[in-house]
Amino acid sequence: MKVSFLGAGAIGSMFAALLKHYAPDLDVLVVVRGAHGQAISESGEIRTLGPWGTRSVPIAWSFDPADVAGSDFVFVTVKSQGTAEALQQAGDAIGDAVVVSIQNGINDQAYANHVAPERLVMGMTTTNMAVREPGTVSMQLDGCTLFGPPIGLNSIAAAEKVVELLNRIHVPGLEFLPHSNILGIRYNKLTINALGYASCLSASNFMTEALFHRPWRRVVGRAIVDECKRVYSAVGIQIARIPGRSDLSRLENLMLALELPILDKVVQLGLRGKFERSPIVFSLYQDLERGKPTEVEHINGQVVRLAESAGIHAPVNREIVSMTHELEQQAAATFYARQDVIDRISKLTAS
Ligand SMILES: NC(=O)c1ccc[n+]([C@@H]2O[C@H](COP(=O)([O-])OP(=O)(O)OC[C@H]3O[C@@H](n4cnc5c(N)ncnc54)[C@H](OP(=O)(O)O)[C@@H]3O)[C@@H](O)[C@H]2O)c1
C-alpha cells in the first residue's frame, strides 16, 4: 500500500515518519520542498524528536507532487492557502487515492475543485509539531486527530479507513478518531485559532500575556469568541466538542474563571509557570517571524466571509485580518504593542 504526504513540513513529516516506523511494510512517500526537503533528500531520513527520544526514520522522498501517483492515500499537509496549488501540481497523479486533509482553516472550495467528495476526508489535529531544523521535526504536544466527511456527505466510511491506517501508529497520547460532524470540530478549532492569532499580532504569550491580561481578554478575546459564535449561529454551523484539552468550551470556561476574583488568582498561579515554560505557539506567529504568508484568510477571514454570506458583519475578525496583512507587509518579526491591538478592537466595539 502506498501512502503519500503532499507538502511534508511539521505535520506531514511527523505523521509520515511515525507511520513508516510503526508500519514498515507501507510505501510512505513525502513530497517536500525548501530547506527541510533538501535535508531529507540528502540524508534519506526524517529525524523525529518526541517522548520516544530521537529517532531517524528512512523514508522515500520527492520534490515532485506528481510522484504521489499510485497512492492509496494522499495526505495533504500544506498550509491552507497552498492547497489549490499543491492539488493542481499533483493533478491526475492523485488518481483514485483517498485524499486526506490534516490542516487548519476552511479550504473546502480548493478540494471541491479537484477531488470527488466520496474520496475526500477532512481532518483536524490538536497535536502540535514543529520543524526544529531542516530535516528534524518534533512533537511539542500530543493529542487527538479527528477525521470525517466533507460538507454535503454523511458517510464516515472513508474516514474510518484513514483511522484504521493511522491506528498502526502506537504512541501514547496520540489518538485517531472518526467524527461525523468534522465541520463542527474544524470550526471549534478555527475559533481557538482566531483568538490565538489575535495574540500573535503583539507576539504575546497566548495564556500569560493575552488571556490572563484582563483588558486583552475582555476587549479582544471575548469579542472574537462572541463574534464567531454569532456568525456560526447565523449560518447554521453547529460547533462540535473536541475531545481533550483543545476545546472551545474549555477555553471559555477558563475565560469565565479568570473573571472571578479569587479563582482568577488560583488559576493564574496554577497555570502561569507551565505556560511560561511551554508557550502555545501558533503558526501565525512563526509565519510572521519568518516573513512568510500566513493562514489568516482561512481562519479569521473565513468568519468574515461567512458573515457576509449571511448579510451580517464580523468587524473584529475583519480587523484581525487587516492587522495581520499590515504586518505581512513589514519586515519579518515586526509586531504591534499589545495595547495597540486592544485600542484598535476597542474602537470597533465602542462604535
Ligand atoms: N504544526 C502544527 O503543530 C499544526 C497543528 C495543527 C494544525 N496544523 C495545520 O496543519 C497544516 C500544516 O501545518 P505545518 O505546520 O505542517 O506547516 P509547514 O511546516 O509549513 O508544512 C507545510 C510544508 O508544505 C510545503 N509545501 C507547500 N506547498 C507545497 C507544494 N505545492 N509542494 C510541495 N511542498 C509544498 C511547505 O514548503 P514551504 O515552507 O516552502 O512553503 C512546507 O514545507 C496547516 O494548515 C496548519 O495550520 C499544524
The ligand as an SDF file (V2000), in Angstrom:
LIG
                    3D

 48 52  0  0  0  0  0  0  0  0999 V2000
    2.3230   22.3490   13.0610 N   0  0  0  0  0  0  0  0  0  0  0  0
    1.3200   22.0910   13.8760 C   0  0  0  0  0  0  0  0  0  0  0  0
    1.5250   21.7670   15.0510 O   0  0  0  0  0  0  0  0  0  0  0  0
   -0.0960   22.1310   13.4090 C   0  0  0  0  0  0  0  0  0  0  0  0
   -1.0980   21.7750   14.3250 C   0  0  0  0  0  0  0  0  0  0  0  0
   -2.4200   21.7620   13.8980 C   0  0  0  0  0  0  0  0  0  0  0  0
   -2.7240   22.0910   12.5960 C   0  0  0  0  0  0  0  0  0  0  0  0
   -1.7280   22.4560   11.7440 N   0  0  0  0  0  0  0  0  0  0  0  0
   -2.1110   22.7810   10.3760 C   0  0  0  0  0  0  0  0  0  0  0  0
   -1.5660   21.7670    9.5280 O   0  0  0  0  0  0  0  0  0  0  0  0
   -1.2300   22.3400    8.2510 C   0  0  0  0  0  0  0  0  0  0  0  0
    0.2550   22.0970    8.0020 C   0  0  0  0  0  0  0  0  0  0  0  0
    0.9670   22.8060    9.0020 O   0  0  0  0  0  0  0  0  0  0  0  0
    2.5340   22.6580    9.1980 P   0  0  0  0  0  0  0  0  0  0  0  0
    2.8290   23.3150   10.4820 O   0  0  0  0  0  0  0  0  0  0  0  0
    2.9540   21.2640    8.9590 O   0  0  0  0  0  0  0  0  0  0  0  0
    3.0480   23.5820    8.0170 O   0  0  0  0  0  0  0  0  0  0  0  0
    4.5120   23.6260    7.3900 P   0  0  0  0  0  0  0  0  0  0  0  0
    5.5210   23.1840    8.3990 O   0  0  0  0  0  0  0  0  0  0  0  0
    4.6400   24.9430    6.7310 O   0  0  0  0  0  0  0  0  0  0  0  0
    4.4550   22.4630    6.3000 O   0  0  0  0  0  0  0  0  0  0  0  0
    3.9250   22.6030    5.0140 C   0  0  0  0  0  0  0  0  0  0  0  0
    5.0100   22.1740    4.0480 C   0  0  0  0  0  0  0  0  0  0  0  0
    4.4510   22.0430    2.7530 O   0  0  0  0  0  0  0  0  0  0  0  0
    5.3670   22.6370    1.8350 C   0  0  0  0  0  0  0  0  0  0  0  0
    4.6240   22.9390    0.6120 N   0  0  0  0  0  0  0  0  0  0  0  0
    3.7350   23.9250    0.4150 C   0  0  0  0  0  0  0  0  0  0  0  0
    3.2430   23.8460   -0.8430 N   0  0  0  0  0  0  0  0  0  0  0  0
    3.8550   22.7960   -1.4260 C   0  0  0  0  0  0  0  0  0  0  0  0
    3.7760   22.2180   -2.7190 C   0  0  0  0  0  0  0  0  0  0  0  0
    2.9650   22.7220   -3.6500 N   0  0  0  0  0  0  0  0  0  0  0  0
    4.5520   21.1370   -2.9850 N   0  0  0  0  0  0  0  0  0  0  0  0
    5.3890   20.6330   -2.0480 C   0  0  0  0  0  0  0  0  0  0  0  0
    5.5020   21.1390   -0.8000 N   0  0  0  0  0  0  0  0  0  0  0  0
    4.7340   22.2080   -0.5070 C   0  0  0  0  0  0  0  0  0  0  0  0
    5.8730   23.8470    2.5750 C   0  0  0  0  0  0  0  0  0  0  0  0
    7.0160   24.3890    1.9730 O   0  0  0  0  0  0  0  0  0  0  0  0
    7.3370   25.9730    2.1790 P   0  0  0  0  0  0  0  0  0  0  0  0
    7.7460   26.1110    3.6230 O   0  0  0  0  0  0  0  0  0  0  0  0
    8.4120   26.2030    1.2130 O   0  0  0  0  0  0  0  0  0  0  0  0
    6.0710   26.7290    1.8820 O   0  0  0  0  0  0  0  0  0  0  0  0
    6.1400   23.2090    3.9360 C   0  0  0  0  0  0  0  0  0  0  0  0
    7.3570   22.5100    3.9300 O   0  0  0  0  0  0  0  0  0  0  0  0
   -1.5950   23.8260    8.3670 C   0  0  0  0  0  0  0  0  0  0  0  0
   -2.8980   24.0150    7.8890 O   0  0  0  0  0  0  0  0  0  0  0  0
   -1.5490   24.0860    9.8670 C   0  0  0  0  0  0  0  0  0  0  0  0
   -2.3280   25.1810   10.2810 O   0  0  0  0  0  0  0  0  0  0  0  0
   -0.4230   22.4840   12.1150 C   0  0  0  0  0  0  0  0  0  0  0  0
  1  2  1  0
  2  3  2  0
  2  4  1  0
  4  5  1  0
  4 48  2  0
  5  6  2  0
  6  7  1  0
  7  8  2  0
  8  9  1  0
  8 48  1  0
  9 10  1  0
  9 46  1  0
 10 11  1  0
 11 12  1  0
 11 44  1  0
 12 13  1  0
 13 14  1  0
 14 15  2  0
 14 16  1  0
 14 17  1  0
 17 18  1  0
 18 19  2  0
 18 20  1  0
 18 21  1  0
 21 22  1  0
 22 23  1  0
 23 24  1  0
 23 42  1  0
 24 25  1  0
 25 26  1  0
 25 36  1  0
 26 27  1  0
 26 35  1  0
 27 28  2  0
 28 29  1  0
 29 30  1  0
 29 35  2  0
 30 31  1  0
 30 32  2  0
 32 33  1  0
 33 34  2  0
 34 35  1  0
 36 37  1  0
 36 42  1  0
 37 38  1  0
 38 39  2  0
 38 40  1  0
 38 41  1  0
 42 43  1  0
 44 45  1  0
 44 46  1  0
 46 47  1  0
M  CHG  2   8   1  16  -1
M  END
$$$$
